[in-house]
Each structure stands twice: as structure tokens, then as C-alpha cells.
Amino acid sequence: MEQETPQAGEPSIFALRTTANREEQVMDFISSNAKKKHLEVYSLIHPHGMRGYIFMEAKTRLDAEQAAFRVPYARGVLPNQISYEEIEHMLEPAKKAEINIKKNDIVEIIAGPFKREQAKINRIDKTKEEVVVELLEAAVPIPITLKMDAVKVIRRLGEESREEKEE
């Protein structure tokens, strides 16, 4: 297998070995190192399901090694450069589900300690993908913050009034 050398000034992709299950921490350390030292590190990726490795896009190998220098849980940059074609299949854009939850919707909690409880949506944080709900059967209304995928919409505020008109 021949190693293609990139054009001058073109970024290269390097693989970095890490301790398994510490990839996110290593990425945070490398990101802050690159910013502090003003290194030309453009992106960091940890493909889902690939434990113990992260990929780093940097201008030169030296930049990649400097960013990983003295980073806890980083085991070192692999000697070979990675071609984009080798990791392209791991980089498919994640298809975000359309957020179909609105304020005042009645939802069922499908995960966590309040599983199978019904609640009303008070607030939605789309950036964090969280919702603040209030349990319907609780004696005292307590706001609970949950991930959006932990709730399932049972009925909407508008549908409730339509059903009453039909009867």
C-alpha cells in the first residue's frame, strides 16, 4: 500500500491511540492544547463504536504530536497517515430526528425513575435536547429535566379540544 503525500498546506488525518472509553476526555484535552499552543489542528473525531482511537485533522504531523503531547490517556499518534477514504464511512452525518414536541404537550416518560408516568411539557431546550416536565399525578408540582428521547408524546393541547368538540 503506497502512502500518498498530501499537497503542501493541505491538512492530513492522523490516528491517535487512547485508553478505551477515555476518548471524549482526550479530545477535550487535545482541543484545549491546540488552542493554547496555537497549533493547526482543524478537527477531532471519535467514531461511534471504535474504542481506543480518535482521528485528528492537522496541518502537519508535528502539530498533531504537539497537541497530543503530555495529554492524559493519550497513547501516541500512529506512524501512518490516514486517507480520507479509509474513514469516510464512519463520518456519515447523523440524521437528527425532527423535534415534534411542543410546550403544554402531555407526554409519557419512557426512561428513568419516573418511567410510565405522565407529565406536561413546561419548557424545551433544543440545543441541549432536554425538556422540563411536571408530573401530572404529583401532589406538588416539581419541574424535572429529562432528555428529549426519554419522553413520548401522548396527546397535544390542540387535539384535546378537537376531541371534546366531536363528542
C-alpha positions in Angstrom: 0.0 0.0 0.0 1.6 3.3 -1.1 1.3 6.3 1.1 0.1 9.3 -0.8 1.7 12.5 0.3 -0.6 15.5 0.6 -0.1 18.7 -1.2 1.8 21.4 0.7 -0.5 23.2 3.1 -3.2 20.5 2.7 -4.4 19.1 6.1 -3.7 15.5 6.9 -5.6 13.0 9.1 -3.8 11.2 11.9 -4.9 8.4 14.2 -4.3 8.7 17.9 -4.4 5.7 20.2 -6.1 6.4 23.6 -7.2 4.4 26.6 -10.5 2.7 25.9 -13.6 4.7 27.0 -11.5 7.9 27.6 -11.8 9.2 24.0 -14.0 12.2 24.9 -11.6 13.3 27.7 -8.6 13.1 25.3 -10.5 15.1 22.7 -11.2 17.8 25.3 -7.5 17.9 26.3 -6.2 18.0 22.8 -8.7 20.7 21.8 -7.6 22.9 24.7 -3.9 22.2 24.0 -4.3 23.1 20.3 -5.9 26.4 21.2 -3.4 27.3 23.9 -0.4 26.5 21.8 -1.9 27.9 18.6 -1.5 24.7 16.7 -3.0 24.0 13.3 -5.4 21.2 14.4 -8.7 21.5 12.5 -10.9 18.7 13.7 -11.1 15.8 16.1 -13.4 12.8 15.6 -14.3 9.8 17.7 -16.3 7.4 15.5 -19.1 5.6 17.4 -18.2 2.0 18.1 -14.5 2.5 17.6 -12.9 2.3 21.1 -9.4 3.4 21.8 -8.8 5.6 18.8 -9.6 9.2 17.7 -8.8 10.8 14.4 -7.2 14.2 14.2 -7.1 16.5 11.2 -4.0 18.7 11.4 -1.7 20.6 9.0 1.4 18.6 9.9 2.3 15.6 11.9 4.3 17.8 14.2 1.1 19.8 15.0 -0.8 16.5 15.8 2.0 15.2 18.0 2.4 18.6 19.9 -1.4 18.6 20.5 -1.3 15.1 22.0 2.0 15.7 24.0 1.5 15.1 27.7 -2.2 14.5 27.4 -3.5 12.0 30.0 -4.9 8.8 28.4 -3.3 9.6 25.0 -1.0 6.7 23.9 0.5 8.3 20.8 0.0 9.2 17.2 0.1 6.2 14.9 3.0 6.3 12.4 0.9 6.1 9.2 -1.2 8.9 7.9 -4.9 8.0 7.3 -6.5 8.7 4.0 -10.0 10.3 4.0 -11.4 7.3 2.0 -10.4 5.0 4.9 -12.6 6.8 7.5 -15.3 8.3 5.2 -17.8 5.5 6.0 -17.5 6.5 9.7 -18.3 10.1 9.0 -21.9 9.9 7.7 -23.8 12.9 9.1 -26.1 11.9 11.9 -29.7 12.3 10.9 -31.4 14.3 13.6 -34.9 13.3 14.3 -37.4 16.1 13.7 -38.3 17.5 17.2 -42.0 17.1 17.4 -42.6 18.2 21.0 -44.3 21.4 21.9 -45.0 23.3 25.1 -48.0 22.0 27.1 -48.0 18.6 25.4 -48.9 15.6 27.6 -46.1 13.1 27.4 -45.3 9.7 28.9 -41.8 9.3 30.4 -40.3 6.2 28.9 -36.9 6.1 30.8 -35.5 6.7 34.2 -37.1 6.5 37.7 -40.3 8.1 36.5 -40.9 5.6 33.8 -44.6 5.2 32.7 -45.6 8.4 34.5 -47.5 11.1 32.6 -46.3 14.7 32.6 -46.8 18.1 30.9 -44.1 19.9 29.0 -43.2 23.2 30.6 -40.0 24.1 28.7 -38.0 22.8 25.7 -34.2 23.3 25.3 -33.5 22.3 21.7 -29.7 22.9 21.9 -29.3 20.5 24.8 -32.1 18.3 23.6 -33.8 18.5 27.0 -37.3 19.1 28.2 -38.6 20.3 31.6 -41.7 18.5 32.6 -44.1 18.5 35.5 -45.7 15.2 36.7 -49.5 15.2 36.3 -50.2 12.9 39.3 -47.8 14.6 41.7 -49.3 16.4 44.7 -46.7 19.1 44.5 -45.6 20.3 41.0 -41.8 19.7 40.7 -40.0 20.5 37.5 -38.0 17.6 36.2 -35.4 17.9 33.4 -35.2 15.0 31.0 -33.6 14.2 27.7 -36.0 14.5 24.8 -35.6 10.8 23.9 -36.8 9.9 27.4 -40.4 11.2 26.7 -43.1 10.2 24.2 -45.9 12.5 23.2 -49.4 11.1 24.2 -51.6 14.0 23.2 -51.3 17.6 22.1 -53.1 20.6 23.6 -55.0 21.3 20.3 -56.1 17.7 19.8 -57.6 17.6 23.3 -60.1 20.4 22.4 -60.9 18.8 19.0 -61.9 15.5 20.6 -64.2 17.3 23.0 -66.0 19.1 20.1 -66.6 15.8 18.2 -68.4 14.3 21.2 
